[in-house]
Amino acid sequence: MDGYHFAPTHNTFVGYLRETGFQVNDDDQYAYTLDNGHALAVLTGHNGRIGMIWEPRFGEEEKTRTEAKRVEMAERLGQERADEVADASRILFVYPNLLLFDLEALTIRQIEPVAPGQTDVRAWQLVETGEPANVRELRLRTMASFVGPGGLATPDDIEAYEAVQRGIEATAGFTDSLDDWSDMSRGMANEVAGRKGRSIDEGAMRGFWRYWADSLDGQTEIAQAKKEGAYRGCWIVTRSEVEDFMYRDAQLLDEWKLDDWLATFQEGAKFEVPTTDWQGWDTGSAGYFVADDWDLIKARVQRLKSRKAHAENPHSRTNRVVANVQVFDREDGTLQVKANFHISRYRDGGSFTYVGRYDHVIAIENGEMKFQLRRSILTNESMPAGARLQLHPVVADDQAHGPVRLQRRR
């Protein structure tokens, strides 16, 4: 159920079609991942279709018949419906092992794995009743030239299948399970963003394998990932991936890579640091140390990069530790991420410690995790003089000459 293999794998057949005057292209071709492991590919410019789309190799007599057939279809179905039926080839995969090819003709193909390294394929072809004998002969000859055992395409497909099998057998003795992964990430960014999948993407294959994994009732690593993290329908996020995201966030701040850190936010995100007596109040009903909207987040980063940000020029040396990461599903498809943090800060001969917890909302955007809400909640009750509040990266230019109490007085 992939469209991208056609041109490179069947290069000689594509060359043959072009030599006859038929131009093959991958434009305006799409694949749809359906429920329950099913999939559909809609292809235009893929090949001619007897009685629908004429190719020079079909001959002039078939060209005249095709033109008449298209007129009859328009009269019977209406022009728009007739064009929709005739101008695109379709491949429907019915989970788990049935394929309907509406290409040169309607072909039914059943795939039956019978043993490791062996698969039986049975095929039947459906054609119009009352079709002229010469057209039936053309149809059979055309199908045999492409998908027949001695055709210009099937031998290359078989070689690809066998190469995959050899690769699988080559890792039989390996102990690292990562060696047995087959990368099927092509086009995932389109899928996550909700854009229509191209036929040259691998979305249909991902749909099959996801449903297959579900059918094994939790026996696969994907099923385990769902338990450990969150499943986004077309995107699985594991706790380890969220941890990596959090660790990278800490590293970017420790290394003062503020532009890269800003890129971890979703446009329109919020950044909050509540007061230490916070009990869930929103920014509209209680004071916060920091309550930045998206514009203020960008302005904060721009300011901290400036030499005129005196409280952080030169900037502090920091070391951040993130631990006890927990991931929870939210009804809107985002993730709630909670974790503990410990930040050591050194500047002007002083050392300061900040301890607290994170309570973030993370969204998946074009296949990447992004902060939708970044909230840092301090556990500290007070800090010594000079301990400016810098928290990812929050700077308050407190120059107090005594303990600073981080508590909201009411």
C-alpha positions in Angstrom: 0.0 0.0 0.0 2.8 2.4 -0.8 2.9 4.6 -4.0 6.5 5.6 -3.8 7.9 2.3 -4.9 6.3 2.4 -8.4 8.7 4.6 -10.3 12.0 3.5 -8.7 11.2 -0.2 -8.4 9.5 -0.5 -11.8 11.8 1.9 -13.6 12.1 -0.2 -16.7 8.3 -0.5 -17.0 7.9 3.2 -16.5 10.5 3.8 -19.2 8.6 1.5 -21.5 5.3 3.4 -20.9 7.1 6.7 -21.6 8.6 5.3 -24.8 5.1 4.5 -26.0 4.0 8.1 -25.3 2.3 7.7 -21.9 3.7 10.1 -19.2 3.8 8.7 -15.7 3.8 11.0 -12.7 3.1 11.0 -9.0 1.1 14.3 -8.9 -2.3 14.4 -7.3 -2.1 10.9 -5.8 -3.3 10.3 -2.2 -3.6 7.5 0.3 -6.2 7.3 3.1 -5.8 5.5 6.3 -9.3 4.0 7.1 -10.5 2.5 10.4 -9.7 -1.0 11.5 -6.5 -1.4 9.5 -8.1 -0.7 6.1 -6.6 1.7 3.6 -7.3 3.3 0.2 -4.9 4.7 -2.5 -6.2 7.0 -5.2 -3.8 7.3 -8.2 -3.8 9.5 -11.2 -1.2 9.5 -13.9 -0.3 6.0 -12.8 -1.3 4.0 -15.9 -3.9 3.7 -18.6 -7.2 2.0 -17.9 -8.9 0.0 -20.6 -12.1 1.6 -21.5 -11.4 4.6 -19.3 -7.9 6.2 -20.0 -6.3 5.4 -23.3 -2.6 4.6 -23.7 -0.8 4.4 -27.1 0.1 0.7 -26.4 -3.7 -0.1 -26.4 -4.0 0.7 -30.1 -6.1 3.1 -32.2 -9.2 0.8 -32.2 -9.3 0.9 -28.4 -8.9 4.6 -28.5 -12.1 5.0 -30.4 -13.9 2.6 -28.1 -12.6 4.4 -25.0 -13.9 7.8 -26.3 -17.3 6.2 -26.9 -17.3 4.6 -23.5 -16.6 7.9 -21.8 -19.5 9.5 -23.6 -21.8 6.7 -22.5 -20.6 7.0 -18.9 -21.2 10.8 -18.8 -24.7 10.2 -20.1 -25.4 7.5 -17.5 -23.6 9.0 -14.5 -23.3 12.7 -15.2 -20.0 14.2 -16.3 -18.6 14.9 -12.8 -19.3 11.4 -11.5 -18.1 9.8 -14.7 -14.8 11.6 -14.5 -14.4 10.6 -10.9 -14.9 7.0 -11.8 -12.7 6.9 -14.9 -9.8 9.3 -14.3 -8.2 7.6 -11.2 -7.0 4.2 -10.4 -7.7 2.9 -6.9 -6.3 0.3 -4.6 -8.4 -0.8 -1.6 -6.8 -2.8 1.2 -9.2 -4.8 3.4 -7.5 -5.8 6.6 -5.9 -8.2 7.1 -5.1 -9.8 3.7 -7.4 -8.7 0.8 -6.5 -6.2 -1.9 -8.8 -4.9 -4.6 -6.9 -3.3 -7.5 -9.0 -1.1 -9.8 -6.1 -0.5 -12.3 -6.2 -1.8 -15.9 -9.1 -3.9 -14.6 -10.6 -4.9 -11.2 -8.3 -7.5 -9.7 -8.9 -9.3 -6.4 -5.8 -10.4 -4.7 -5.6 -12.6 -1.5 -2.4 -12.7 0.5 -1.9 -15.7 2.7 1.3 -16.1 4.9 1.7 -19.8 5.3 5.1 -20.1 6.9 8.1 -17.9 7.9 9.6 -16.8 4.6 6.7 -18.0 2.4 3.5 -16.3 1.3 0.9 -17.5 -1.1 -0.9 -15.0 -3.4 -4.1 -15.8 -5.2 -5.5 -13.4 -7.8 -8.8 -13.1 -9.7 -9.9 -10.6 -12.3 -13.3 -9.1 -12.8 -14.3 -7.6 -16.2 -17.4 -6.2 -17.8 -20.0 -8.6 -19.0 -20.4 -8.7 -22.7 -17.0 -7.2 -23.4 -15.8 -7.8 -27.0 -13.4 -10.7 -27.4 -10.6 -8.5 -28.7 -10.9 -6.1 -25.7 -10.8 -9.1 -23.4 -7.6 -10.3 -25.0 -6.1 -6.8 -24.7 -7.0 -6.7 -21.1 -5.4 -10.1 -20.3 -2.3 -9.2 -22.3 -2.0 -5.9 -20.5 -2.3 -7.3 -17.1 0.2 -10.1 -17.8 2.7 -7.5 -19.1 2.7 -5.8 -15.7 1.7 -8.1 -12.8 2.1 -11.5 -14.5 4.8 -13.9 -13.3 6.9 -12.9 -16.3 5.8 -9.3 -16.5 7.9 -6.2 -16.4 6.9 -5.5 -12.8 6.3 -8.6 -10.7 9.9 -10.0 -10.8 11.1 -6.7 -9.3 8.5 -6.8 -6.6 9.5 -10.4 -5.7 13.1 -9.4 -5.5 12.1 -6.6 -3.1 10.1 -9.0 -0.9 13.0 -11.5 -0.8 15.5 -8.7 0.1 13.3 -7.7 3.0 13.2 -11.3 4.2 16.9 -11.6 3.9 17.3 -8.5 6.1 14.9 -9.9 8.7 16.8 -13.2 8.8 20.1 -11.4 9.1 19.1 -10.0 12.5 17.8 -13.3 13.9 20.6 -13.6 16.4 20.7 -10.0 17.5 19.8 -9.2 21.1 18.9 -5.5 20.6 15.3 -5.2 19.7 16.0 -2.0 17.9 17.7 -4.0 15.1 14.3 -5.4 14.1 12.5 -2.1 13.6 11.4 -1.1 10.1 11.2 2.6 9.7 7.8 3.7 8.3 7.9 7.4 9.2 7.6 8.8 5.7 4.9 11.4 5.6 4.2 11.4 9.3 4.4 15.1 9.6 1.5 15.4 7.2 -0.4 12.8 9.2 0.1 14.5 12.5 -0.8 17.9 11.1 -4.1 16.5 9.7 -3.1 17.0 6.0 -4.2 14.6 3.4 -1.6 11.8 3.0 0.2 11.4 -0.3 0.3 8.1 -2.1 4.1 8.2 -1.7 3.8 8.4 2.1 3.7 5.4 4.4 0.5 6.4 6.3 -1.5 3.4 5.0 1.2 1.0 6.2 1.3 2.6 9.6 -2.5 2.2 9.8 -2.2 -1.5 9.1 0.6 -2.1 11.6 -1.1 -0.1 14.4 -4.3 -2.1 14.1 -2.3 -5.3 13.9 -0.5 -4.3 17.1 -3.8 -3.6 18.8 -5.1 -7.0 17.6 -2.3 -8.7 19.5 -3.9 -7.5 22.8 -1.0 -5.6 24.3 1.8 -8.0 23.3 3.8 -5.5 21.3 6.2 -2.7 22.2 3.6 -0.2 20.7 1.0 -1.5 23.1 3.5 -1.0 26.0 4.2 2.5 24.8 0.5 3.3 25.1 0.7 2.2 28.8 3.8 4.2 29.5 2.9 7.3 27.6 0.1 8.5 25.4 -1.3 7.5 22.1 -2.2 10.4 19.8 -4.2 8.2 17.3 -1.5 8.6 14.6 1.3 9.5 16.9 2.6 7.6 19.9 4.4 9.5 22.6 6.3 7.5 25.2 7.4 8.7 28.6 11.0 8.3 27.6 10.4 10.7 24.6 8.8 13.2 27.0 11.8 12.9 29.3 14.2 13.5 26.4 12.2 16.6 25.6 12.4 17.9 29.2 16.1 17.1 29.4 16.8 19.0 26.2 14.8 21.9 27.5 17.0 22.0 30.6 20.2 21.7 28.5 19.2 24.6 26.2 18.7 26.9 29.2 21.9 25.8 30.9 23.8 26.5 27.6 21.9 29.8 27.2 20.6 28.8 23.7 17.5 31.0 24.1 16.4 31.0 20.4 16.4 27.2 20.4 14.5 27.2 23.7 11.9 29.6 22.3 11.4 27.2 19.4 10.1 24.6 21.9 7.0 26.7 22.4 3.8 26.4 20.4 2.7 29.7 18.9 0.2 31.3 21.3 1.7 29.5 24.3 1.8 30.7 27.9 4.5 30.8 30.5 3.7 30.9 34.2 5.4 31.0 37.5 2.9 31.2 40.3 3.6 32.6 43.8 4.6 30.1 46.4 1.2 30.0 48.1 -0.5 29.1 44.8 -3.5 26.8 45.1 -4.6 26.6 41.5 -5.7 30.3 41.0 -5.6 31.5 37.4 -3.7 34.6 36.3 -6.8 36.7 36.3 -7.6 36.2 40.0 -4.2 36.1 41.7 -0.7 37.5 41.4 2.0 35.5 39.6 5.7 36.0 39.5 5.5 35.5 35.8 2.3 35.3 33.6 3.6 35.7 30.1 1.5 35.4 27.0 3.2 34.5 23.6 4.3 38.1 22.9 5.8 38.5 26.3 7.7 35.2 26.0 9.3 36.4 22.8 10.0 39.8 24.4 11.6 38.1 27.5 13.9 36.0 25.3 14.8 39.1 23.2 15.6 41.1 26.4 17.8 38.3 27.9 19.9 38.2 24.8 20.6 41.9 25.1 23.7 43.3 26.7 21.3 45.8 28.4 19.7 43.0 30.5 21.9 44.0 33.4 20.7 41.3 35.8 22.0 38.6 33.3 25.0 40.3 31.7 27.1 38.2 31.9 24.5 35.5 32.4 24.5 33.1 35.3 26.0 29.7 35.3 23.3 27.1 35.9 22.8 23.4 36.3 19.3 21.9 36.0 18.2 18.5 37.1 14.8 17.1 36.0 13.3 14.0 37.7 10.1 12.1 38.4 8.6 12.8 35.0 4.9 11.8 34.8 2.8 11.9 31.6 -1.0 12.1 31.5 -3.5 12.2 28.7 -5.8 15.2 28.3 -9.2 15.1 26.6 -8.1 17.6 24.0 -5.3 15.4 22.7 -2.5 17.2 24.5 -0.3 15.9 27.3 -0.1 17.0 30.9 3.5 16.6 32.0 4.6 16.8 35.7 8.1 16.7 37.0 10.4 17.9 39.8 13.3 20.3 39.2 16.4 21.3 41.0 18.3 24.3 39.7 21.7 25.5 40.9 22.7 29.0 39.9 26.1 30.7 40.3 26.8 34.4 39.7 28.8 37.2 41.2 30.4 34.9 43.7 27.1 33.7 45.0 25.3 30.4 44.7 21.6 29.9 44.8 19.2 26.9 44.7 15.7 26.7 43.3 13.5 23.7 43.9 10.1 23.0 42.6 7.9 21.1 40.2 6.7 21.5 36.7 3.1 21.3 35.5 3.2 21.6 31.7 0.8 21.1 28.9 2.5 19.8 25.8 1.0 19.5 22.3 2.1 17.5 19.3 2.7 19.9 16.3 4.0 18.6 13.0 5.4 15.5 14.7 7.2 17.5 17.4 6.4 18.2 21.1 5.8 21.9 21.9 4.9 23.7 25.1 1.4 24.9 25.1 1.6 25.9 28.7 4.9 26.0 30.6 4.4 26.3 34.4 7.1 26.3 37.0 5.9 26.1 40.7 8.5 26.9 43.3 8.9 25.0 46.6 11.3 27.6 48.1 9.9 29.7 50.9 12.7 32.2 50.9 16.0 33.0 49.3 19.0 35.0 50.5 20.0 38.5 49.2 21.0 38.6 45.6 19.0 35.5 44.7 17.2 37.0 41.7 14.4 34.8 40.6 15.6 33.1 37.4 13.6 30.2 36.4 13.6 29.0 32.8 14.7 31.9 32.3 12.8 34.3 34.5 14.7 37.3 35.8 13.4 39.6 38.5 15.9 42.3 39.3 15.5 42.1 43.1 18.4 43.9 44.8 17.1 43.3 48.3 19.6 43.4 51.2 18.0 40.7 53.2 16.0 37.5 52.8 13.5 37.5 50.0 10.3 35.8 50.9 8.5 34.3 47.9 5.0 34.4 49.3 2.0 36.2 48.1 0.5 38.3 50.9 -3.2 38.5 51.0 
